[in-house]
């Protein structure tokens, strides 16, 4: 906390200085400049492929300008957090007081883990003041562009694989979207039966001079990256004339990571953010793109059971954050995300197959014991990863114990300990399973035609 206050005093101002759009006919480049006066300047950027169907000049397109500026606001928090300057000055665009409050809410809640890990006590009102040097705020007009079809962001994991598989099988017109595409993304698209040109990739340029500041002792930590996905996907959908941005976030993402506190590693995957983003688009961006999560009514447990039925994805999906930094992307086999995915799939997939996928039986690794305790709710907080709820992890663990014992197989280390704990309640498994399979969260934004597709798929599998 002392460090936080000291940095704020030494670096009282952060400036969103410029958002520059360059349309060269084949690509659209968006460059940003963020500044800590007297300390550092950051120049990240994006490159979007310009489709032949987009006839305009992005630099003169008012809708694109709004989208590009907003993407810059989503990017800026990654750099602002190094010193958490109390004043955030916007010099290159306009924000109404309502918009400024919207961004403050996203920053504060999206930085919940960052504040928690860095032992920072911050409140949503005073942690930052967002100011604009341009006072005139015009009411934007709705885009007249005709949009149709879906853009499905693909991360390489099981959730987006299930979404694209279900929509394609239902005959929906789909394109896929990725930021700095990886092998697992490309193979997921291929497994879905889509041609390579169905994958639209944007290129994000991160300014690595931020790392130099971190190495000097400036603050570092988790930021709401899924908000960046949201705004960049919105840009891609608008350029390509696509009506829907179809995310794959589930209801489990709404659960706080820290017990008894509003600290959610997955805040920008939560329904609260989804709803807020939807409202922001309708009031301030007006591109005509509709943003929602197809899997929002479901839990991670339901998604795992449905995903396993599509065996063609088992050898290609990846969702390990550490492994994604390796080329080609891998399962690292040593992190809580790998353990969670192994565990949530274990009631439905053959354990030998899971061991083959991950390279070892993660439920038999002593190094995984603490992560396992975190996942099952035996510690103050869950792992700071995109993982399921405590209840569904416990159900998965219980079912796997029961399944292995029924087959006469020896339990791996983690499940042996679990078997002896008070968490293992075999007499409640059937009731909990029935409740989980019938779960359907009504807090969602699915259009009627998508809801019908999802419910049909649930009935088919669950």
C-alpha positions as CSV (number, residue, x, y, z in Angstrom):
1,X,0.0,0.0,0.0
2,X,2.9,2.4,0.8
3,X,4.4,1.7,-2.7
4,X,1.0,2.3,-4.3
5,X,0.7,5.7,-2.6
6,X,4.3,6.6,-3.3
7,X,3.9,5.9,-7.1
8,X,0.7,7.9,-7.3
9,X,2.4,10.9,-5.7
10,X,5.5,10.6,-7.9
11,X,3.4,10.0,-11.1
12,X,0.2,11.9,-10.7
13,X,-0.9,11.9,-14.3
14,X,-1.4,9.4,-17.1
15,X,-2.3,10.6,-20.6
16,X,-4.1,8.9,-23.4
17,X,-2.4,11.1,-25.9
18,X,-3.3,9.8,-29.4
19,X,-5.2,7.3,-31.4
20,X,-4.1,7.2,-35.0
21,X,-5.8,5.3,-37.8
22,X,-4.0,4.5,-41.0
23,X,-6.0,2.8,-43.8
24,X,-3.5,1.6,-46.5
25,X,-6.1,-0.3,-48.5
26,X,-5.3,-3.9,-47.5
27,X,-4.7,-3.3,-43.7
28,X,-5.9,-0.9,-41.2
29,X,-3.3,0.1,-38.6
30,X,-4.3,1.7,-35.3
31,X,-1.6,3.2,-33.2
32,X,-1.8,4.5,-29.7
33,X,0.3,6.7,-27.5
34,X,0.0,6.6,-23.7
35,X,2.3,8.8,-21.5
36,X,3.5,9.1,-18.0
37,X,4.9,12.7,-18.3
38,X,8.6,12.8,-17.5
39,X,8.7,9.0,-17.0
40,X,7.7,6.9,-20.0
41,X,5.7,6.8,-23.3
42,X,4.1,3.7,-24.7
43,X,3.1,3.1,-28.3
44,X,1.2,-0.1,-28.7
45,X,-1.0,-0.8,-31.7
46,X,-3.2,-3.1,-33.7
47,X,-3.4,-4.2,-37.3
48,X,-6.7,-5.3,-38.9
49,X,-7.1,-7.0,-42.3
50,X,-9.3,-4.8,-44.5
51,X,-11.8,-7.0,-46.3
52,X,-12.8,-6.3,-49.9
53,X,-16.4,-5.9,-48.7
54,X,-15.5,-2.8,-46.6
55,X,-15.5,0.0,-49.2
56,X,-14.9,2.9,-46.9
57,X,-11.8,4.6,-45.5
58,X,-11.5,3.6,-41.8
59,X,-9.8,6.9,-40.9
60,X,-12.9,8.8,-42.1
61,X,-15.4,6.3,-40.7
62,X,-17.1,7.8,-37.6
63,X,-18.1,4.3,-36.3
64,X,-14.6,2.9,-36.8
65,X,-13.1,5.9,-35.0
66,X,-15.4,5.3,-32.0
67,X,-14.5,1.6,-31.9
68,X,-10.7,2.3,-32.3
69,X,-10.7,4.9,-29.6
70,X,-12.6,2.6,-27.2
71,X,-10.1,-0.2,-27.9
72,X,-7.4,2.2,-26.8
73,X,-9.3,2.8,-23.5
74,X,-9.3,-1.0,-23.0
75,X,-5.6,-1.1,-23.7
76,X,-4.7,1.9,-21.6
77,X,-5.3,0.2,-18.2
78,X,-2.5,-2.2,-18.8
79,X,-0.1,0.7,-18.9
80,X,-1.8,3.0,-16.3
81,X,-1.6,0.3,-13.7
82,X,2.2,0.6,-13.5
83,X,1.8,3.7,-11.4
84,X,-2.0,3.9,-10.9
85,X,-1.9,7.7,-11.4
86,X,-4.9,9.4,-9.8
87,X,-5.6,11.5,-12.9
88,X,-6.2,9.8,-16.3
89,X,-6.4,12.5,-18.9
90,X,-7.9,11.7,-22.4
91,X,-6.5,14.1,-25.0
92,X,-7.5,12.3,-28.2
93,X,-11.3,11.7,-27.9
94,X,-14.4,12.5,-25.9
95,X,-16.2,10.8,-23.1
96,X,-19.4,11.9,-21.4
97,X,-19.5,11.6,-17.6
98,X,-21.6,8.5,-18.0
99,X,-19.0,6.9,-20.3
100,X,-16.2,7.9,-17.9
101,X,-18.0,6.2,-15.1
102,X,-18.4,3.1,-17.3
103,X,-14.7,2.9,-17.8
104,X,-14.0,3.5,-14.1
105,X,-16.2,0.5,-13.3
106,X,-14.5,-1.7,-15.8
107,X,-11.0,-0.7,-14.6
108,X,-11.9,-1.1,-10.9
109,X,-13.6,-4.4,-11.1
110,X,-11.2,-5.7,-13.8
111,X,-8.3,-4.9,-11.6
112,X,-9.7,-6.6,-8.5
113,X,-7.1,-9.3,-8.6
114,X,-4.3,-6.8,-9.3
115,X,-5.3,-4.8,-6.1
116,X,-5.7,-8.0,-4.1
117,X,-2.3,-9.5,-5.1
118,X,-0.5,-6.1,-4.6
119,X,-2.2,-5.6,-1.2
120,X,-3.8,-2.3,-2.4
121,X,-6.8,-0.9,-0.7
122,X,-8.7,1.1,-3.3
123,X,-12.2,2.4,-3.6
124,X,-14.2,2.7,-6.8
125,X,-14.6,6.5,-6.5
126,X,-11.2,7.9,-5.7
127,X,-8.8,5.3,-7.3
128,X,-8.8,7.3,-10.6
129,X,-10.3,10.4,-12.1
130,X,-10.9,10.2,-15.8
131,X,-10.8,13.6,-17.5
132,X,-11.2,14.7,-21.1
133,X,-9.5,17.8,-22.6
134,X,-12.3,18.0,-25.2
135,X,-15.6,19.0,-23.7
136,X,-17.9,18.6,-26.6
137,X,-19.6,15.2,-26.7
138,X,-21.8,14.5,-29.7
139,X,-24.5,11.9,-29.7
140,X,-23.4,9.3,-32.3
141,X,-25.8,8.0,-35.0
142,X,-26.5,4.3,-35.5
143,X,-24.5,2.7,-38.4
144,X,-26.7,2.1,-41.4
145,X,-24.4,-0.8,-42.5
146,X,-26.3,-4.1,-43.1
147,X,-24.8,-6.9,-40.9
148,X,-25.4,-10.6,-40.9
149,X,-23.6,-13.8,-39.8
150,X,-21.5,-14.6,-36.7
151,X,-18.0,-13.9,-35.6
152,X,-16.8,-16.4,-33.0
153,X,-13.6,-15.6,-31.1
154,X,-11.5,-18.7,-30.8
155,X,-9.0,-19.1,-28.1
156,X,-8.1,-22.7,-28.7
157,X,-9.8,-24.1,-25.6
158,X,-12.8,-26.3,-25.1
159,X,-15.4,-23.6,-24.7
160,X,-14.9,-21.8,-28.0
161,X,-14.6,-25.2,-29.7
162,X,-18.0,-26.2,-28.4
163,X,-19.5,-23.0,-29.5
164,X,-18.2,-23.1,-33.1
165,X,-19.0,-26.8,-33.4
166,X,-22.6,-26.3,-32.2
167,X,-23.3,-23.3,-34.4
168,X,-21.7,-24.8,-37.6
169,X,-23.6,-28.0,-37.1
170,X,-26.8,-25.9,-36.8
171,X,-26.1,-24.3,-40.2
172,X,-25.2,-20.8,-38.9
173,X,-23.0,-18.7,-41.0
174,X,-19.8,-18.3,-39.0
175,X,-16.4,-16.7,-39.2
176,X,-13.8,-17.2,-36.5
177,X,-11.7,-14.5,-34.8
178,X,-8.3,-14.7,-33.1
179,X,-5.7,-12.3,-31.8
180,X,-2.2,-13.3,-33.0
181,X,-3.3,-16.7,-34.0
182,X,-1.8,-19.9,-32.5
183,X,-1.7,-23.5,-33.8
184,X,-4.5,-24.7,-31.5
185,X,-6.7,-21.9,-32.9
186,X,-6.0,-22.9,-36.5
187,X,-6.6,-26.6,-35.7
188,X,-9.8,-25.9,-33.9
189,X,-11.1,-24.1,-37.0
190,X,-10.0,-27.0,-39.2
191,X,-11.6,-29.5,-36.9
192,X,-14.9,-27.6,-37.1
193,X,-14.8,-28.3,-40.9
194,X,-14.3,-24.6,-41.8
195,X,-11.8,-23.5,-44.5
196,X,-8.7,-21.6,-43.4
197,X,-10.0,-18.3,-44.8
198,X,-12.8,-18.5,-42.2
199,X,-10.3,-17.5,-39.6
200,X,-9.8,-13.7,-39.3
201,X,-6.7,-12.7,-37.3
202,X,-5.9,-9.3,-35.9
203,X,-2.4,-8.4,-34.8
204,X,-1.8,-6.8,-31.5
205,X,1.5,-5.0,-30.7
206,X,2.3,-4.8,-27.0
207,X,4.8,-2.1,-26.0
208,X,7.4,-4.1,-24.1
209,X,8.9,-1.0,-22.5
210,X,6.2,-1.5,-19.9
211,X,8.2,-4.6,-18.8
212,X,11.2,-2.3,-18.2
213,X,9.2,-0.3,-15.8
214,X,8.0,-3.4,-14.0
215,X,11.6,-4.5,-13.7
216,X,12.4,-1.2,-12.0
217,X,9.7,-1.9,-9.3
218,X,6.6,-0.4,-10.9
219,X,3.4,-2.3,-10.3
220,X,2.3,-5.3,-12.3
221,X,-0.6,-7.7,-12.4
222,X,-3.7,-9.0,-14.0
223,X,-5.9,-6.7,-16.2
224,X,-9.3,-7.3,-17.9
225,X,-7.9,-8.8,-21.1
226,X,-11.3,-10.1,-22.2
227,X,-12.4,-6.4,-22.6
228,X,-9.7,-6.1,-25.2
229,X,-11.0,-9.2,-26.9
230,X,-14.5,-7.6,-26.8
231,X,-13.6,-4.3,-28.5
232,X,-11.2,-5.8,-31.0
233,X,-13.8,-8.4,-32.0
234,X,-16.4,-5.7,-32.4
235,X,-14.1,-3.9,-34.8
236,X,-13.5,-7.1,-36.8
237,X,-17.2,-7.9,-37.0
238,X,-18.0,-4.3,-38.1
239,X,-15.3,-4.4,-40.8
240,X,-16.5,-7.8,-42.1
241,X,-20.2,-7.0,-42.0
242,X,-21.0,-9.5,-39.3
243,X,-24.0,-9.0,-37.0
244,X,-23.0,-11.1,-34.0
245,X,-19.9,-11.4,-31.8
246,X,-20.5,-14.8,-30.2
247,X,-18.4,-15.3,-27.1
248,X,-18.0,-18.6,-25.1
249,X,-18.1,-17.4,-21.5
250,X,-20.1,-19.5,-19.1
251,X,-22.1,-18.8,-15.9
252,X,-19.2,-20.2,-13.8
253,X,-17.2,-17.0,-14.7
254,X,-19.5,-15.0,-12.4
255,X,-18.1,-16.6,-9.2
256,X,-15.6,-14.6,-7.2
257,X,-12.1,-15.9,-7.1
258,X,-11.7,-14.9,-3.4
259,X,-14.2,-16.3,-1.0
260,X,-16.4,-13.6,0.6
261,X,-14.9,-10.8,-1.6
262,X,-15.7,-9.2,-5.0
263,X,-12.4,-10.2,-6.5
264,X,-13.0,-12.0,-9.8
265,X,-10.1,-13.0,-12.1
266,X,-12.7,-13.5,-14.8
267,X,-14.6,-10.2,-14.3
268,X,-14.4,-9.2,-18.0
269,X,-15.9,-12.7,-18.8
270,X,-18.7,-12.2,-16.3
271,X,-22.3,-11.5,-17.2
272,X,-22.1,-8.2,-15.5
273,X,-19.4,-7.0,-18.0
274,X,-21.3,-8.7,-20.9
275,X,-24.4,-6.7,-20.0
276,X,-22.5,-3.5,-19.5
277,X,-20.6,-3.9,-22.8
278,X,-23.9,-4.6,-24.6
279,X,-25.4,-1.3,-23.2
280,X,-22.2,0.6,-24.1
281,X,-22.4,-0.6,-27.7
282,X,-26.1,0.4,-28.0
283,X,-25.7,3.9,-26.5
284,X,-22.2,5.0,-27.4
285,X,-20.7,2.9,-30.2
286,X,-23.8,2.2,-32.3
287,X,-22.0,-0.1,-34.8
288,X,-25.0,-2.4,-35.0
289,X,-23.0,-5.4,-33.8
290,X,-24.6,-7.5,-31.1
291,X,-22.2,-8.9,-28.5
292,X,-23.2,-11.9,-26.3
293,X,-22.0,-15.2,-24.9
294,X,-23.5,-18.4,-26.4
295,X,-22.6,-20.5,-23.4
296,X,-23.6,-18.1,-20.7
297,X,-26.6,-20.2,-19.5
298,X,-24.2,-23.2,-18.8
299,X,-21.7,-24.1,-16.2
300,X,-18.1,-25.3,-16.8
301,X,-19.3,-28.8,-15.8
302,X,-22.0,-28.9,-18.5
303,X,-19.6,-27.6,-21.1
304,X,-17.1,-30.2,-20.2
305,X,-19.6,-33.0,-20.6
306,X,-20.8,-31.6,-23.9
307,X,-17.3,-30.9,-25.2
308,X,-16.1,-34.5,-24.6
309,X,-18.7,-35.9,-27.0
310,X,-16.9,-34.1,-29.9
311,X,-13.8,-36.3,-29.8
312,X,-12.2,-34.6,-32.8
313,X,-11.2,-31.7,-30.6
314,X,-9.5,-33.6,-27.9
315,X,-6.1,-33.7,-29.5
316,X,-6.1,-30.1,-30.7
317,X,-7.6,-28.0,-27.9
318,X,-5.3,-26.0,-25.6
319,X,-6.1,-23.5,-22.9
320,X,-3.0,-23.3,-20.8
321,X,-1.8,-19.7,-20.4
322,X,1.8,-20.7,-19.7
323,X,1.8,-23.2,-22.6
324,X,0.4,-20.6,-25.0
325,X,3.7,-18.7,-24.7
326,X,5.5,-21.7,-26.2
327,X,5.5,-22.4,-30.0
328,X,3.6,-24.5,-30.8
329,X,1.3,-24.0,-27.8
330,X,1.2,-26.9,-25.3
331,X,-0.2,-28.0,-22.0
332,X,2.5,-27.1,-19.5
333,X,1.2,-29.8,-17.1
334,X,2.3,-27.8,-14.1
335,X,-0.3,-25.1,-13.5
336,X,-3.7,-24.8,-12.0
337,X,-5.4,-24.3,-15.3
338,X,-4.0,-27.6,-16.6
339,X,-5.2,-29.3,-13.5
340,X,-8.7,-27.8,-13.7
341,X,-9.2,-28.8,-17.3
342,X,-7.9,-32.4,-16.5
343,X,-10.2,-32.6,-13.5
344,X,-13.4,-31.1,-15.0
345,X,-13.1,-33.6,-18.0
346,X,-12.2,-36.6,-15.8
347,X,-15.8,-37.7,-15.1
348,X,-16.5,-38.0,-18.9
349,X,-13.2,-38.8,-20.6
350,X,-11.0,-41.8,-20.2
351,X,-8.2,-41.1,-17.7
352,X,-5.7,-42.8,-20.0
353,X,-6.7,-40.4,-22.8
354,X,-6.4,-37.4,-20.5
355,X,-2.9,-38.6,-19.4
356,X,-2.0,-38.8,-23.1
357,X,-3.3,-35.3,-23.8
358,X,-1.5,-33.7,-20.8
359,X,1.6,-35.9,-20.9
360,X,1.0,-37.2,-17.3
361,X,-1.7,-38.0,-14.8
362,X,-2.1,-34.6,-13.2
363,X,-4.2,-36.1,-10.4
364,X,-1.2,-38.2,-9.3
365,X,1.3,-35.3,-9.0
366,X,2.3,-34.2,-5.5
367,X,3.1,-30.7,-6.9
368,X,-0.5,-30.3,-7.8
369,X,-1.9,-30.8,-4.3
370,X,-2.1,-27.2,-3.3
371,X,-3.7,-26.2,-6.6
372,X,-6.2,-29.1,-6.0
373,X,-7.1,-27.7,-2.6
374,X,-7.6,-24.2,-4.0
375,X,-9.9,-25.6,-6.8
376,X,-12.0,-27.5,-4.3
377,X,-12.5,-24.6,-1.9
378,X,-10.2,-25.6,0.9
379,X,-8.2,-22.3,0.8
380,X,-9.1,-18.6,1.0
381,X,-9.1,-18.3,-2.8
382,X,-9.3,-20.3,-6.0
383,X,-6.4,-20.2,-8.4
384,X,-6.2,-16.9,-10.2
385,X,-7.0,-18.5,-13.5
386,X,-10.2,-19.0,-15.6
387,X,-11.5,-22.0,-13.8
388,X,-15.0,-23.3,-12.8
389,X,-16.9,-22.9,-9.6
390,X,-15.9,-24.7,-6.3
391,X,-19.2,-26.7,-6.4
392,X,-18.7,-28.1,-9.9
393,X,-15.1,-29.0,-9.2
394,X,-16.1,-30.9,-6.2
395,X,-18.8,-32.7,-8.2
396,X,-16.2,-33.6,-10.9
397,X,-13.8,-34.9,-8.2
398,X,-16.5,-37.0,-6.5
399,X,-17.7,-38.5,-9.7
400,X,-14.2,-39.4,-10.8
401,X,-13.5,-41.1,-7.4
402,X,-16.7,-43.1,-7.8
403,X,-16.0,-44.0,-11.4
404,X,-12.5,-45.2,-10.7
405,X,-13.6,-47.3,-7.7
406,X,-16.4,-48.8,-9.6
407,X,-13.9,-49.9,-12.2
408,X,-11.6,-51.4,-9.5
409,X,-8.8,-49.0,-10.2
410,X,-6.5,-47.4,-7.7
411,X,-7.1,-43.8,-7.0
412,X,-4.4,-41.3,-7.9
413,X,-2.8,-39.3,-5.1
414,X,-5.0,-36.2,-5.2
415,X,-8.2,-38.3,-5.2
416,X,-7.0,-40.5,-2.4
417,X,-6.7,-37.5,-0.2
418,X,-10.1,-36.2,-1.4
419,X,-11.7,-39.6,-0.8
420,X,-10.8,-39.3,2.9
421,X,-11.9,-35.7,3.3
422,X,-15.3,-34.4,4.4
423,X,-15.8,-33.0,0.9
424,X,-16.5,-36.4,-0.5
425,X,-20.2,-37.2,-0.2
426,X,-21.0,-40.0,-2.5
427,X,-24.6,-40.2,-1.3
428,X,-25.3,-36.7,-2.8
429,X,-23.6,-37.3,-6.2
430,X,-26.8,-38.3,-8.1
431,X,-28.8,-35.3,-6.8
432,X,-26.0,-32.9,-7.5
433,X,-25.4,-34.3,-11.0
434,X,-29.1,-34.0,-11.8
435,X,-29.1,-30.4,-10.6
436,X,-26.0,-29.5,-12.5
437,X,-27.2,-31.0,-15.8
438,X,-30.5,-29.2,-15.6
439,X,-28.8,-25.8,-14.8
440,X,-29.8,-23.0,-17.2
441,X,-28.9,-19.4,-16.2
442,X,-31.6,-17.1,-17.3
443,X,-29.2,-14.1,-17.0
444,X,-28.1,-14.1,-20.6
445,X,-28.3,-12.1,-23.8
446,X,-28.9,-15.0,-26.3
447,X,-31.2,-14.1,-29.2
448,X,-34.1,-16.5,-29.6
449,X,-32.6,-18.4,-32.5
450,X,-29.3,-19.0,-30.6
451,X,-31.2,-20.1,-27.5
452,X,-33.1,-22.7,-29.5
453,X,-29.8,-24.1,-30.9
454,X,-28.2,-24.3,-27.5
455,X,-31.2,-26.0,-25.8
456,X,-31.4,-28.5,-28.7
457,X,-27.7,-29.4,-28.1
458,X,-28.3,-29.7,-24.4
459,X,-31.2,-32.0,-24.9
460,X,-29.2,-34.1,-27.3
461,X,-26.2,-34.6,-25.0
462,X,-27.3,-34.0,-21.4
